[in-house]
Amino acid sequence: AMELDPHTPGNFYNLGLWYRERHRRTGKEENIKLAARALREAVARYPNNADFRADLALILDAAGNSHDAAIEAAAALKQDTINHRHGHRDKFLDSRTIEALQELASRSPVAPVRP
């Protein structure tokens, strides 16, 4: 899929999730770093996708980058608030993800937590 359309955000997102799963299975730090890189590309191509930002935040946290994780968590929460305001029900984050993001966002003074 990447060869057919290398600019599609979903391809980078899926690649990031694949590397995350490889990290879970192997424990190799290189895989979580590659997951973060792929998710950053997905977010760069589709910055208004709350799911992309949420998974990036969680992956950055797993990679030990708590500062960037907090920033991405706050951005995901902000986008989720916008999605709710505009009735984009298909794009709402689930409650468990929101709780995890709120916890991450609370770690950084530059990333305010939004309810």
SULQUI-V960004 format. One record per pair of residues at least 24 apart in sequence whose ideal C-beta (glycine too) atoms are under 8 Angstrom apart, sorted by the first residue. I is the first residue (numbers start at 1). GAP is how many residues later the second one is. Records with the same first field share a line. If there is no record, write none. Layout:
I->GAP ; GAP
This chain:
7->38
8->37
9->32 ; 33 ; 34 ; 36 ; 37 ; 40 ; 43
10->32
12->26 ; 27 ; 29 ; 30 ; 33
13->25 ; 26 ; 29 ; 38 ; 39 ; 42
16->26 ; 39 ; 40 ; 43
17->38
20->35 ; 39 ; 42
23->39
29->34
32->27 ; 30 ; 31
33->30
35->24 ; 28
36->24 ; 27 ; 29
43->29
48->31 ; 34
49->30 ; 42
50->26 ; 29 ; 30 ; 33 ; 41 ; 43
51->25 ; 40 ; 42
53->26
54->39 ; 43 ; 47
57->44 ; 47
58->42 ; 46
61->43
66->38 ; 41 ; 42
67->41
69->35 ; 38
70->34 ; 35 ; 36 ; 37 ; 38 ; 40 ; 41
71->37 ; 39 ; 40
73->27 ; 28 ; 29 ; 31 ; 32 ; 38
74->27 ; 31 ; 34 ; 37 ; 38 ; 39 ; 40
76->25
77->24 ; 25 ; 28 ; 36 ; 37
78->36
81->33
